[in-house]
């Protein structure tokens, strides 16, 4: 299942596009299983699916709570072992984040004003074979 609870979807899609242009055979994400380059396009489609579904809900004047109670997108991937407890909560968190970003036209420039008190998420590691 895709974790979008802290994502900036447009920047996420741009990063996936840059990764797809790299000459790599294997991708080792910060979490999840090792995959090949074909997964990048699958991940981009999932992000677009979530974004489009939440945009449609916003356009239909659904509240965030309404979408959280009936998530508008079904992620095609299951949660990995050890985080199954997030099965019901993760879609709710994804909706909340995307609703916030899309409804309020969240801008990445606002991040410049935030003082980080913890390190950022694990980077993607690329292996050239």
C-alpha positions, -999 to +999 in steps of 0.1 A: +000+000+000+013+035-008+022+058+020+011+094+011+005+107+045+034+132+042+037+135+004+036+164-019+021+144-048+033+166-077+069+165-064+066+128-058+056+123-094+085+145-106+109+124-085+095+092-100+099+106-135+136+115-127+141+080-114+126+065-145+152+084-166+181+069-148+201+040-161+195+015-133+184-021-130+175-024-094+158+001-070+161-003-032+135+020-017+138+034+018+110+010+028+094-019+009+109-046-012+137-043-038+122-038-072+131-032-108+126-001-129+091-012-140+078-005-106+083+032-110+055+035-136+032+014-114+039+036-084+032+068-105-001+053-116-011+046-080-001+082-069-022+096-098-051+073-089-051+086-053-048+123-065-075+120-091-099+103-066-094+129-040-097+157-065-130+142-077-142+141-041-133+177-036-150+187-068-181+168-057-180+188-024-173+158-002-157+166+031-124+151+041-143+131+068-167+117+042-138+105+020-119+091+050-149+071+060-152+057+024-118+060+008-122+070-029-093+049-041-084+013-035-046+009-035-037-023-054-009-033-031-012-049+003+006-037+034+039-055+041+045-077+070+048-058+103+025-029+094-008-046+088-022-027+117-023+003+094-047-014+070-077+009+080-058+040+091-034+044+061-061+052+035-076+077+060-041+093+064-036+094+026-070+111+021-063+137+049-029+146+034-041+148-002-072+167+008-050+192+026-026+196-002-051+198-031-078+218-014-055+244+001-031+246-029-002+236-006+031+250-019+064+234-014+079+268-007+062+267+027+086+240+036+114+266+037+097+281+067+097+248+087+125+240+111+131+203+110+137+186+143+142+151+128+160+138+098+141+134+066+129+100+053+153+075+041+166+083+006+161+060-024+192+040-031+199+031-067+222+002-076+238+002-110+244-033-122 
